[in-house]
């Protein structure tokens, strides 16, 4: 599962944040479950097309 804690641990998100929004840049090739504050429409489509799920928190 990808969530805020995982993004901070990996170094992809730094500093204080008031929510995180996933954007649709790049490609998704494995099914992921992503729990985050917001998603762009293209990010939703790419995650779901790869067999993943999104959860808005």
C-alpha positions, -999 to +999 in steps of 0.1 A: +000+000+000+012+035-008+002+062+017+017+094+033+040+074+056+054+053+028+060+085+006+078+102+035+100+071+043+110+068+007+120+105+005+095+114-022+077+138+002+096+162+025+087+188+050+054+198+064+024+191+042-012+200+042-024+170+022-008+152-008-022+150-043-010+123-067-005+135-102-006+114-134+030+119-146+048+087-154+035+052-158+020+026-134+029-010-143+020-029-111-013-029-092-011-005-062-035+005-035-030+042-029-044+060+002-039+097-001-057+131+001-063+137-036-056+124-071-056+139-106-080+123-130-051+109-151-035+094-119-068+077-111-070+063-146-034+050-146-036+034-112-070+017-120-058+006-155-029-012-139-053-031-116-048-009-086-072+009-062-075+044-050-087+055-015-092+092-008-087+100+028 
